[in-house]
Amino acid sequence: MTETMSGDARASAGSNFVPRSRPGPAPYPPQTQPGTSGPAGPSGGQPGWTGTGGRHSVARAHSVAALETVAYRAQVTWERRYVRLLILFDAAACVVAAGLAFFVRFGDIVDFDTEPVSVKPYILITVLLPLAWVLAMSLNRAYETRFLGGGSEEFRRVVNAAARFTATLAIVSYATKAEIARSYVLIAFPAATLLSVAGRVIGRGILHRMRRAGRCLHRVLVVGAGESAATLVRLAQRDPTSGWSVVGVVLDRSPGRHSHDRPEISGFDLLGVPIVGTSETLHTAITATHATTVAICPQMDGETLRRVLWTLEGSDVDVLVSSALTDVTGPRISIRPVAGLPLLHIEEPELSGTRRVMKGVFDRCVAGTVILLFLPVLLGLGIAVRLTSRGPALFKQTRVGRGGEHFTMFKFRSMYVDAEARKAELESRNERAEGLLFKMRDDPRVTRVGKFLRKWSLDELPQLINVLNGSMSLVGPRPPLPSEVARYEDDVHRRLMVKPGLTGLWQISGRSDLEWDESVRLDLRYVENWSLAMDFVILWRTVFAVLRREGAY
């Protein structure tokens, strides 16, 4: 896996996207006047901006495009190696789970009332179960590459595959009257599911680390112009773990005489990404940049889009069509065909119902369990706060919860008791002057114990009391102050549609290092797309965010 990834990294490392050994369009091709032909026109020997030379020249250009594209095949070898790694993780998870179930059931660890006639069938099941488990994952498309490396769909498919496999085995054993010890099944299958999910998390962590180092990337060609194309480039550059390396921009139309899209006049490139042609020379741009994915902006008309899809047939290049809607993902989006036109159907956010009840029950159970288990630690931290500075151990503050209701939030006191009185004299040193928050890396109001508590996020632990009494959730937006809410713009009030959380997307994305606009965007994204699966992922990633101590001050 490492050797192939290094090759991909070499392919995506440079800023000159036209290989020396292969002809391709120059990033800034020479100007061609409409109605003329020449070296830069569609009938010339060099690709460039396409003129308006008539239907025959356009048809000829598309014919040449189809022929040239057939010879090009996108190579994403790291995906195959990553899938093999996941298969290995799933098989190992099932081996461990099956071995654990066999050891517990037949290892004289627990005294069961009944014993099977023979253990030989269980030995056979233990050997064959990993193969059947991997097959079940494959049949349920848990190895489909478009869902690997991001989002909660990958984990949902693993859980669904495990549930269906368990149900199938139960039906088959009932139909054949095969007697399988229930204790074996109750140990093996839940353990295999948990270990498989853990293996996916480990695999995703390895993949994200590779991507931050410039490896395991999809070479993306953005087709479009203007702000929609800039948005795609900006999103790819902002999040390296998405796996997008934008290698060029292809304009969705030929630039006019006075167009700002004409790079030969303005020297225009899009956020540092060069323009490498138009949609009529897309095949050449793909070959020159070795692109593996084409991302098309929403303003492209249907006829042009259809021609692009025809051009890319047989090239193994993934085609993604961007929507103008941002930060809405997951089960809220579905395709609804109407008169041959595929339309996006957007469901309303699920802010009530069974899932919310399940979320509340889960929150209270986890909060109560953690408080009971770590009660000595909580008492010890409280005593440390009291003994090292004057004032109470707990800091109480009014915050705004769901629906704008005020509640009292609890934290371990990490500042001196006169912190609020000294805030005015420190306003000039606020490192977050662009937003509504006050943050300083070396705040003199923070006590010595308070620095330790903030460093490891231990000052947040008393908020488990708020989770237990229902005013907060384990996962949600950051609980705001009433003074902040009073200055909210209209859109930002959507943060108050769900309970604030002990952790959230803001917690695992940089915390205090985030700009105000970015923290708002993350909170709104959670409100729009929240799910129990997303909550589990955020809780898991919170552990590593706390250990890394990023943005903790």
C-alpha positions as CSV (number, residue, x, y, z in Angstrom):
1,M,0.0,0.0,0.0
2,T,2.8,2.4,0.8
3,E,4.6,2.0,-2.5
4,T,1.6,2.7,-4.6
5,M,0.6,5.7,-2.4
6,S,4.0,7.2,-2.9
7,G,3.5,7.0,-6.7
8,D,0.2,8.8,-6.4
9,A,1.9,11.4,-4.3
10,R,4.5,12.0,-6.9
11,A,1.8,12.3,-9.5
12,S,0.0,15.0,-7.6
13,A,2.9,16.9,-6.1
14,G,3.7,19.5,-8.7
15,S,2.0,22.7,-9.7
16,N,2.7,22.1,-13.4
17,F,-0.1,19.8,-14.3
18,V,1.0,19.1,-17.9
19,P,3.5,16.2,-18.1
20,R,6.5,16.8,-20.3
21,S,6.2,13.5,-22.1
22,R,2.6,14.0,-23.1
23,P,1.0,16.8,-25.2
24,G,-1.8,18.8,-23.6
25,P,-3.4,22.2,-23.4
26,A,-1.3,25.0,-22.1
27,P,-2.8,26.6,-18.9
28,Y,-3.1,29.8,-20.8
29,P,-3.8,29.0,-24.5
30,P,-3.5,31.6,-27.2
31,Q,-6.5,33.7,-28.2
32,T,-8.7,32.5,-31.0
33,Q,-11.2,34.9,-32.6
34,P,-14.8,33.6,-33.1
35,G,-15.4,32.2,-36.5
36,T,-11.8,31.4,-37.3
37,S,-9.7,28.3,-37.2
38,G,-6.0,27.9,-36.5
39,P,-3.5,26.2,-34.3
40,A,-5.6,26.9,-31.2
41,G,-8.9,26.1,-32.7
42,P,-10.9,22.9,-32.7
43,S,-9.6,21.8,-36.1
44,G,-6.0,22.7,-35.3
45,G,-3.2,20.4,-34.1
46,Q,-3.0,22.0,-30.7
47,P,-6.0,22.0,-28.3
48,G,-7.1,25.4,-27.0
49,W,-10.1,27.7,-26.7
50,T,-12.7,26.5,-29.2
51,G,-14.1,29.0,-31.7
52,T,-17.5,29.0,-33.3
53,G,-16.5,27.3,-36.5
54,G,-19.8,25.6,-37.1
55,R,-21.6,22.3,-36.3
56,H,-19.3,20.1,-38.3
57,S,-16.1,21.3,-36.5
58,V,-17.8,20.8,-33.1
59,A,-19.0,17.3,-34.1
60,R,-15.6,16.5,-35.3
61,A,-14.1,17.7,-32.1
62,H,-16.4,15.4,-30.1
63,S,-15.6,12.5,-32.3
64,V,-11.9,13.0,-31.7
65,A,-12.7,13.4,-28.0
66,A,-14.4,10.1,-27.8
67,L,-11.5,8.3,-29.6
68,E,-8.8,9.9,-27.5
69,T,-10.7,9.3,-24.2
70,V,-11.0,5.5,-24.9
71,A,-7.2,5.3,-24.8
72,Y,-7.1,7.0,-21.3
73,R,-7.9,5.0,-18.2
74,A,-8.0,6.6,-14.8
75,Q,-5.6,4.8,-12.4
76,V,-6.6,4.8,-8.7
77,T,-4.5,1.9,-7.5
78,W,-4.5,3.1,-3.8
79,E,-8.2,2.4,-3.6
80,R,-7.8,-1.3,-4.3
81,R,-5.1,-1.5,-1.7
82,Y,-7.2,0.3,0.8
83,V,-10.2,-2.0,0.2
84,R,-7.8,-5.0,0.7
85,L,-6.8,-3.4,4.0
86,L,-10.4,-3.1,5.1
87,I,-11.1,-6.7,4.1
88,L,-8.2,-7.8,6.2
89,F,-9.5,-5.8,9.2
90,D,-13.0,-7.3,8.8
91,A,-11.7,-10.8,8.6
92,A,-9.4,-10.3,11.6
93,A,-12.3,-8.8,13.5
94,C,-14.4,-11.9,12.8
95,V,-11.6,-14.3,13.7
96,V,-11.1,-12.6,17.0
97,A,-14.9,-12.4,17.7
98,A,-15.4,-16.1,16.7
99,G,-12.4,-17.2,18.7
100,L,-13.7,-15.2,21.7
101,A,-17.1,-16.7,21.5
102,F,-15.7,-20.3,21.2
103,F,-13.3,-19.7,24.1
104,V,-16.1,-18.3,26.4
105,R,-18.7,-20.9,25.4
106,F,-16.5,-24.0,25.5
107,G,-13.5,-22.9,27.6
108,D,-15.0,-23.6,31.0
109,I,-14.9,-19.9,31.9
110,V,-18.7,-19.7,32.4
111,D,-20.8,-22.6,33.6
112,F,-23.7,-23.0,31.2
113,D,-26.7,-25.1,32.0
114,T,-26.6,-27.1,28.8
115,E,-23.7,-28.4,26.7
116,P,-23.8,-29.3,23.0
117,V,-23.4,-32.9,21.9
118,S,-20.2,-32.0,20.0
119,V,-18.0,-28.9,19.6
120,K,-16.8,-29.9,16.1
121,P,-19.6,-27.9,14.3
122,Y,-18.6,-24.9,16.2
123,I,-14.9,-25.3,15.2
124,L,-16.1,-25.4,11.6
125,I,-18.3,-22.3,12.1
126,T,-15.4,-20.5,13.7
127,V,-13.1,-21.2,10.7
128,L,-15.7,-20.4,8.0
129,L,-17.3,-17.4,9.8
130,P,-14.7,-14.8,8.7
131,L,-15.1,-15.8,5.0
132,A,-18.9,-15.6,5.3
133,W,-18.6,-12.3,7.2
134,V,-16.4,-10.7,4.4
135,L,-18.8,-12.0,1.8
136,A,-21.8,-10.5,3.6
137,M,-20.0,-7.1,3.8
138,S,-19.3,-7.3,0.1
139,L,-22.9,-8.2,-0.9
140,N,-24.1,-5.3,1.2
141,R,-21.7,-3.0,-0.7
142,A,-19.7,-2.1,2.5
143,Y,-16.5,-1.9,0.3
144,E,-17.9,0.5,-2.2
145,T,-15.1,3.0,-2.6
146,R,-17.3,6.1,-3.0
147,F,-18.4,5.8,0.7
148,L,-15.0,5.0,2.1
149,G,-12.9,7.5,4.0
150,G,-15.7,10.0,5.0
151,G,-19.2,10.4,6.4
152,S,-21.3,7.9,8.4
153,E,-22.6,5.9,5.5
154,E,-19.6,3.5,5.6
155,F,-20.4,2.6,9.2
156,R,-24.1,2.3,8.6
157,R,-23.5,-0.2,5.8
158,V,-21.2,-2.3,8.1
159,V,-23.9,-2.4,10.8
160,N,-26.7,-3.2,8.2
161,A,-24.6,-6.0,6.7
162,A,-24.0,-7.5,10.2
163,A,-27.7,-7.3,11.1
164,R,-28.8,-8.9,7.8
165,F,-26.1,-11.6,8.1
166,T,-27.3,-12.4,11.6
167,A,-30.9,-12.5,10.6
168,T,-30.1,-14.8,7.6
169,L,-28.2,-17.2,9.8
170,A,-31.0,-17.3,12.3
171,I,-33.6,-18.1,9.5
172,V,-31.3,-20.8,8.0
173,S,-30.7,-22.4,11.4
174,Y,-34.4,-22.4,12.1
175,A,-35.3,-23.8,8.7
176,T,-32.8,-26.6,8.9
177,K,-33.4,-27.2,12.6
178,A,-29.7,-26.7,13.3
179,E,-29.0,-26.3,17.0
180,I,-26.6,-23.4,17.5
181,A,-25.9,-22.3,21.0
182,R,-27.5,-18.8,21.6
183,S,-24.6,-17.8,23.8
184,Y,-22.1,-18.4,21.0
185,V,-24.2,-16.2,18.6
186,L,-24.8,-13.5,21.2
187,I,-21.0,-13.1,21.8
188,A,-19.7,-13.6,18.3
189,F,-21.8,-11.3,16.2
190,P,-22.0,-8.2,18.4
191,A,-18.2,-8.5,19.0
192,A,-17.6,-8.9,15.2
193,T,-19.7,-5.9,14.5
194,L,-17.9,-3.7,17.0
195,L,-14.5,-4.8,16.0
196,S,-15.3,-4.3,12.3
197,V,-16.5,-0.7,13.0
198,A,-13.3,-0.2,15.1
199,G,-11.2,-1.5,12.1
200,R,-12.9,1.0,9.8
201,V,-12.1,3.8,12.2
202,I,-8.5,2.7,12.3
203,G,-8.4,2.4,8.5
204,R,-9.9,5.9,8.1
205,G,-7.4,7.3,10.5
206,I,-4.6,5.8,8.4
207,L,-6.1,7.2,5.2
208,H,-6.6,10.7,6.6
209,R,-3.0,10.7,7.8
210,M,-1.9,9.7,4.3
211,R,-4.0,12.4,2.8
212,R,-2.6,15.1,5.0
213,A,0.8,14.0,3.8
214,G,-0.3,14.4,0.1
215,R,-1.0,10.7,-0.6
216,C,-4.1,8.7,-1.5
217,L,-5.7,11.6,-3.3
218,H,-8.2,11.8,-6.1
219,R,-6.9,14.0,-8.9
220,V,-9.9,16.3,-9.5
221,L,-10.7,18.4,-12.5
222,V,-13.3,21.1,-11.8
223,V,-15.6,22.0,-14.7
224,G,-17.3,25.3,-14.3
225,A,-16.6,29.0,-13.8
226,G,-17.3,31.8,-11.3
227,E,-18.2,31.4,-7.7
228,S,-19.5,27.8,-8.0
229,A,-16.2,26.5,-9.3
230,A,-14.3,28.6,-6.6
231,T,-16.5,27.0,-3.9
232,L,-15.5,23.5,-5.0
233,V,-11.8,24.4,-5.1
234,R,-12.1,26.2,-1.7
235,L,-13.8,23.2,0.0
236,A,-11.1,20.8,-1.4
237,Q,-8.3,23.1,-0.1
238,R,-9.9,23.6,3.3
239,D,-10.2,19.9,4.1
240,P,-7.3,17.7,3.0
241,T,-9.0,14.6,4.5
242,S,-11.6,14.7,1.8
243,G,-9.0,13.3,-0.6
244,W,-9.5,15.9,-3.3
245,S,-6.4,17.3,-5.1
246,V,-7.7,19.8,-7.6
247,V,-5.3,19.7,-10.5
248,G,-7.1,22.1,-12.9
249,V,-10.2,24.0,-13.8
250,V,-12.0,23.6,-17.1
251,L,-14.3,26.4,-18.1
252,D,-17.8,25.3,-19.0
253,R,-17.9,27.6,-22.0
254,S,-15.5,29.4,-24.4
255,P,-14.6,32.8,-23.0
256,G,-15.9,35.8,-24.9
257,R,-13.8,38.8,-26.2
258,H,-14.4,40.9,-23.0
259,S,-14.9,38.0,-20.6
260,H,-13.1,38.1,-17.2
261,D,-12.6,34.3,-17.7
262,R,-10.0,35.0,-20.4
263,P,-6.7,34.1,-18.7
264,E,-4.6,35.5,-21.6
265,I,-5.9,38.9,-20.7
266,S,-6.1,38.8,-16.9
267,G,-3.7,36.0,-15.9
268,F,-6.7,34.5,-14.1
269,D,-6.3,31.3,-12.2
270,L,-8.8,30.0,-9.6
271,L,-7.4,30.1,-6.1
272,G,-4.0,29.0,-7.4
273,V,-5.4,26.3,-9.6
274,P,-4.7,26.8,-13.4
275,I,-7.3,26.8,-16.1
276,V,-6.5,24.0,-18.6
277,G,-9.2,24.4,-21.2
278,T,-12.9,24.4,-21.9
279,S,-15.6,21.6,-21.7
280,E,-15.0,21.0,-25.5
281,T,-11.4,20.1,-24.8
282,L,-12.2,18.2,-21.6
283,H,-10.7,14.9,-22.8
284,T,-7.4,16.5,-23.5
285,A,-7.3,18.3,-20.1
286,I,-8.1,14.9,-18.4
287,T,-5.2,13.2,-20.2
288,A,-2.8,16.0,-19.5
289,T,-3.6,16.3,-15.8
290,H,-4.1,12.5,-15.2
291,A,-7.4,13.3,-13.6
292,T,-9.3,10.5,-11.9
293,T,-12.4,12.6,-11.0
294,V,-14.4,15.3,-12.8
295,A,-16.5,17.6,-10.6
296,I,-19.0,19.6,-12.6
297,C,-20.5,22.8,-11.2
298,P,-24.4,23.1,-11.2
299,Q,-24.6,25.9,-13.8
300,M,-23.7,23.6,-16.8
301,D,-26.7,23.1,-19.1
302,G,-28.1,19.6,-19.5
303,E,-27.0,19.1,-23.2
304,T,-23.4,20.0,-22.5
305,L,-23.4,17.7,-19.4
306,R,-24.7,14.8,-21.5
307,R,-22.0,15.3,-24.0
308,V,-19.4,15.3,-21.2
309,L,-20.8,12.0,-19.9
310,W,-20.6,10.5,-23.4
311,T,-17.0,11.7,-23.7
312,L,-15.9,10.1,-20.5
313,E,-17.5,6.7,-21.2
314,G,-15.0,3.9,-20.8
315,S,-12.3,6.1,-19.1
316,D,-13.0,4.9,-15.5
317,V,-13.1,8.6,-14.6
318,D,-15.6,9.3,-11.8
319,V,-18.1,12.1,-12.6
320,L,-19.6,14.2,-9.8
321,V,-22.2,16.9,-10.4
322,S,-22.2,19.5,-7.7
323,S,-25.4,20.9,-6.1
324,A,-25.8,24.5,-5.3
325,L,-26.9,23.3,-1.8
326,T,-24.1,23.1,0.7
327,D,-23.8,21.3,4.1
328,V,-26.7,19.0,3.6
329,T,-25.8,15.4,3.4
330,G,-26.8,11.9,4.3
331,P,-30.3,10.4,4.3
332,R,-31.9,13.8,3.8
333,I,-31.0,13.8,0.1
334,S,-32.5,11.4,-2.4
335,I,-32.9,11.3,-6.2
336,R,-36.4,11.7,-7.6
337,P,-36.7,11.3,-11.4
338,V,-39.4,13.5,-13.0
339,A,-40.0,13.2,-16.7
340,G,-36.5,11.9,-17.2
341,L,-34.9,14.6,-15.2
342,P,-33.1,13.5,-11.9
343,L,-34.1,15.9,-9.2
344,L,-32.7,16.2,-5.7
345,H,-35.4,15.6,-3.0
346,I,-34.4,17.3,0.3
347,E,-36.1,16.1,3.4
348,E,-36.6,18.4,6.4
349,P,-34.2,18.0,9.3
350,E,-35.6,15.4,11.7
351,L,-35.8,17.5,14.9
352,S,-38.4,15.4,16.7
353,G,-39.7,11.8,16.8
354,T,-38.2,8.4,17.7
355,R,-34.6,9.2,16.9
356,R,-34.7,12.2,19.2
357,V,-36.1,10.1,22.0
358,M,-33.4,7.6,21.5
359,K,-30.8,10.3,21.5
360,G,-32.1,11.6,24.9
361,V,-32.1,8.1,26.4
362,F,-28.6,7.5,25.2
363,D,-27.4,10.8,26.5
364,R,-28.8,10.3,30.0
365,C,-27.6,6.7,30.3
366,V,-24.0,7.6,29.2
367,A,-23.9,10.7,31.4
368,G,-25.2,8.9,34.5
369,T,-22.7,6.0,34.0
370,V,-19.7,8.3,33.5
371,I,-20.6,10.3,36.6
372,L,-20.9,7.1,38.7
373,L,-17.7,5.6,37.4
374,F,-15.6,8.8,37.7
375,L,-17.1,10.3,40.8
376,P,-13.8,10.0,42.7
377,V,-12.0,11.8,39.9
378,L,-14.6,14.5,39.9
379,L,-14.4,15.0,43.6
380,G,-10.6,15.1,43.4
381,L,-10.6,17.8,40.7
382,G,-13.1,19.8,42.7
383,I,-10.9,19.7,45.8
384,A,-7.9,20.7,43.7
385,V,-9.8,23.8,42.4
386,R,-10.9,24.8,45.9
387,L,-7.4,24.4,47.5
388,T,-5.4,26.3,44.9
389,S,-7.6,29.5,44.5
390,R,-10.3,31.4,46.4
391,G,-13.8,30.6,45.3
392,P,-16.2,27.7,44.6
393,A,-15.1,24.6,42.8
394,L,-18.0,24.8,40.3
395,F,-18.5,27.7,37.9
396,K,-22.1,28.4,37.1
397,Q,-23.1,30.5,34.1
398,T,-26.4,31.2,32.2
399,R,-26.4,29.8,28.7
400,V,-29.0,29.5,26.0
401,G,-30.4,26.1,25.1
402,R,-32.9,24.6,22.6
403,G,-35.6,27.0,21.6
404,G,-33.9,30.0,23.3
405,E,-34.5,28.7,26.8
406,H,-32.0,29.8,29.4
407,F,-30.3,27.2,31.7
408,T,-27.5,27.1,34.2
409,M,-24.4,25.4,32.8
410,F,-21.8,23.9,35.2
411,K,-18.0,23.8,34.7
412,F,-15.0,23.4,37.0
413,R,-13.8,26.9,37.8
414,S,-10.6,27.6,35.8
415,M,-10.4,31.3,36.4
416,Y,-10.0,33.6,39.4
417,V,-13.3,34.8,40.9
418,D,-12.7,38.4,39.6
419,A,-12.3,37.2,36.0
420,E,-15.4,39.0,34.7
421,A,-14.4,42.3,36.3
422,R,-11.0,42.1,34.6
423,K,-12.4,41.3,31.2
424,A,-12.8,44.9,30.2
425,E,-9.1,45.7,30.6
426,L,-8.2,42.8,28.4
427,E,-10.6,43.5,25.5
428,S,-7.7,45.0,23.4
429,R,-5.9,41.6,23.6
430,N,-8.9,39.6,22.3
431,E,-7.6,37.1,19.7
432,R,-11.1,36.6,18.3
433,A,-12.1,40.2,17.6
434,E,-13.8,39.2,14.3
435,G,-16.6,37.3,16.1
436,L,-18.6,37.3,19.3
437,L,-16.2,35.3,21.5
438,F,-13.4,36.4,23.8
439,K,-10.3,34.1,23.6
440,M,-6.7,34.5,24.7
441,R,-4.0,31.9,24.6
442,D,-2.3,33.3,27.7
443,D,-5.2,34.6,29.7
444,P,-3.8,36.0,33.0
445,R,-7.2,35.3,34.6
446,V,-6.7,31.5,34.3
447,T,-5.5,29.8,37.5
448,R,-2.6,27.3,37.5
449,V,-5.0,24.4,38.0
450,G,-7.3,25.9,35.5
451,K,-4.6,25.7,32.8
452,F,-4.3,22.0,33.4
453,L,-8.0,21.5,33.4
454,R,-8.4,23.4,30.1
455,K,-5.4,21.6,28.5
456,W,-7.2,18.3,28.9
457,S,-10.8,19.6,28.7
458,L,-11.4,18.4,32.2
459,D,-13.2,21.6,33.1
460,E,-16.1,20.5,30.9
461,L,-16.9,17.3,32.9
462,P,-19.5,18.9,35.2
463,Q,-21.6,19.5,32.1
464,L,-22.5,15.8,32.4
465,I,-24.9,17.1,35.1
466,N,-26.6,19.3,32.4
467,V,-26.8,16.2,30.1
468,L,-28.4,14.2,32.9
469,N,-31.0,16.9,33.6
470,G,-31.8,17.2,29.9
471,S,-30.7,20.8,29.3
472,M,-27.7,19.7,27.2
473,S,-26.8,16.7,25.0
474,L,-23.6,14.8,24.6
475,V,-23.2,16.1,21.1
476,G,-24.5,19.3,19.7
477,P,-23.7,23.0,19.0
478,R,-21.6,25.0,21.4
479,P,-23.8,26.4,24.3
480,P,-23.9,30.2,23.6
481,L,-24.2,33.1,26.1
482,P,-27.3,35.3,26.1
483,S,-25.2,38.2,25.0
484,E,-24.0,36.3,22.0
485,V,-27.5,35.2,21.0
486,A,-28.7,38.8,21.2
487,R,-26.2,39.7,18.4
488,Y,-27.0,36.6,16.2
489,E,-28.0,37.1,12.6
490,D,-31.2,35.5,11.5
491,D,-29.5,32.3,10.0
492,V,-27.4,31.7,13.1
493,H,-30.5,31.2,15.3
494,R,-30.9,27.8,13.7
495,R,-28.2,26.7,16.1
496,L,-30.9,26.8,18.8
497,M,-33.1,24.2,17.1
498,V,-31.3,21.4,18.9
499,K,-29.8,21.1,22.4
500,P,-26.3,22.4,22.9
501,G,-23.6,19.7,23.3
502,L,-20.8,18.8,25.6
503,T,-18.9,18.2,22.3
504,G,-19.6,18.7,18.6
505,L,-18.1,19.3,15.2
506,W,-16.5,22.4,16.6
507,Q,-14.8,20.4,19.3
508,I,-13.1,18.0,16.8
509,S,-12.3,20.6,14.3
510,G,-10.0,23.0,16.2
511,R,-12.1,24.4,19.1
512,S,-10.7,27.8,20.0
513,D,-8.5,28.0,16.9
514,L,-11.6,28.2,14.7
515,E,-12.8,31.4,13.2
516,W,-16.3,32.5,14.2
517,D,-17.8,32.0,10.8
518,E,-16.3,28.5,10.6
519,S,-17.6,27.5,14.0
520,V,-21.1,28.7,13.0
521,R,-20.9,26.8,9.8
522,L,-20.0,23.6,11.6
523,D,-22.8,24.0,14.2
524,L,-25.4,24.6,11.4
525,R,-24.1,21.6,9.5
526,Y,-24.7,19.5,12.6
527,V,-28.2,20.8,13.0
528,E,-29.0,20.1,9.3
529,N,-27.6,16.5,9.3
530,W,-27.6,15.2,12.8
531,S,-28.0,11.5,13.3
532,L,-27.1,8.9,16.0
533,A,-24.4,7.5,13.7
534,M,-22.9,11.0,13.4
535,D,-23.0,11.4,17.2
536,F,-21.1,8.2,17.7
537,V,-18.4,9.3,15.2
538,I,-18.1,12.7,16.9
539,L,-17.8,11.1,20.3
540,W,-15.1,8.8,19.1
541,R,-13.2,11.6,17.4
542,T,-13.5,13.7,20.5
543,V,-11.3,11.3,22.4
544,F,-8.4,11.9,20.0
545,A,-9.1,15.7,19.8
546,V,-8.7,15.9,23.6
547,L,-5.5,13.8,23.5
548,R,-4.1,16.1,20.7
549,R,-5.0,19.2,22.8
550,E,-5.6,21.2,19.7
551,G,-7.3,24.6,20.4
552,A,-7.5,23.9,24.1
553,Y,-6.8,27.1,26.0
